[in-house]
Amino acid sequence: MLTLLIYPSAFGLFSGSPFCVKAAYLLEASGQAWQRSDLLDPRKMPHRKLPVLRTPERLMPDSDAIRGWLEAQGADFDQGLSDLQKGQSRALIRMAEDHLYFQLVMDRWGNDEVWPILRETFFSGVPRLIRGPITKSVRKSVLRGLDMQGVSRFSQAERLERVENDLTAISAFLWHSPFLMGSTPTSADYSVAPMLAAMSATPVKTPLQQRIANDRLLTDYVARMDQAFDLK
Ligand SMILES: N[C@@H](CCC(=O)N[C@@H](CS)C(=O)NCC(=O)O)C(=O)O
């Protein structure tokens, strides 16, 4: 059986990481038998990140590579889509994973109210005596990454405006159909829905959390994805 190495559930989500939820959706949709194995520390993993899929041959890092591996085994996550829809789908995935994701990380790690909750949730495996200094240094390196990526150089208002443009694009698809590309979930949903779900699950009412949580179109969509897969 395939084993998906992922971060544990957090804030009511199947996993604290939207990429781990995406990988779980892909596995469910592929029809392959799989099990989860929770990990708190990814440092021994090939990319020092999660998710990672343990296949019969090797440890496969990265949700996109996991997708490719499952497709090579015969899975078709975009069944029935036209080339244009496949192109739109790829663009939505990149928007979610390479833009919205950093807004989420900023909202979680860059907010002084969220941080203590995050620390006690994500680092519960670190002995309490050394948790303070260790997590302080991890946070510092995440914030350095956000600075390098550029997201933290925008003001909160500017960040929200940038998110708003993405949400407008996502909503345009959802006005037309229950899932992004039609009446059933496809690959774009496996990336976009977990990102929105994670944003609305942030355990403090930040402007970003509130923006998603108060949007009926988006929360209904996230709920539909939850119902479609019922991840455990
Ligand atoms: N491109 C990767 C991204 C995975 C990713 O960023 N995982 C984050 C959690 S959401 C992680 O493990 N970060 C740990 C680190 O960077 O130290 C994928 O699609 O799987």
The ligand as a MOL file (V3000), in Angstrom:
LIG
                    3D

  0  0  0     0  0            999 V3000
M  V30 BEGIN CTAB
M  V30 COUNTS 20 19 0 0 0
M  V30 BEGIN ATOM
M  V30 1 N 6.2470 22.2280 -3.9610 0
M  V30 2 C 5.9480 21.4590 -2.7800 0
M  V30 3 C 5.6380 22.4110 -1.6280 0
M  V30 4 C 5.4730 21.6840 -0.3010 0
M  V30 5 C 5.6400 22.6360 0.8730 0
M  V30 6 O 5.9100 23.8440 0.7170 0
M  V30 7 N 5.5210 22.0950 2.0750 0
M  V30 8 C 5.7090 22.9090 3.2480 0
M  V30 9 C 4.4900 22.8450 4.1550 0
M  V30 10 S 3.0740 23.5710 3.4270 0
M  V30 11 C 6.8870 22.3720 4.0530 0
M  V30 12 O 7.0320 21.1700 4.2420 0
M  V30 13 N 7.7410 23.2600 4.5420 0
M  V30 14 C 8.8300 22.8940 5.3940 0
M  V30 15 C 10.0430 23.7190 5.1180 0
M  V30 16 O 10.0840 24.4040 4.0850 0
M  V30 17 O 10.9480 23.6570 5.9530 0
M  V30 18 C 4.7690 20.5320 -3.0550 0
M  V30 19 O 3.9880 20.8160 -3.9700 0
M  V30 20 O 4.6670 19.4920 -2.3880 0
M  V30 END ATOM
M  V30 BEGIN BOND
M  V30 1 1 1 2
M  V30 2 1 2 3
M  V30 3 1 2 18
M  V30 4 1 3 4
M  V30 5 1 4 5
M  V30 6 2 5 6
M  V30 7 1 5 7
M  V30 8 1 7 8
M  V30 9 1 8 9
M  V30 10 1 8 11
M  V30 11 1 9 10
M  V30 12 2 11 12
M  V30 13 1 11 13
M  V30 14 1 13 14
M  V30 15 1 14 15
M  V30 16 2 15 16
M  V30 17 1 15 17
M  V30 18 2 18 19
M  V30 19 1 18 20
M  V30 END BOND
M  V30 END CTAB
M  END
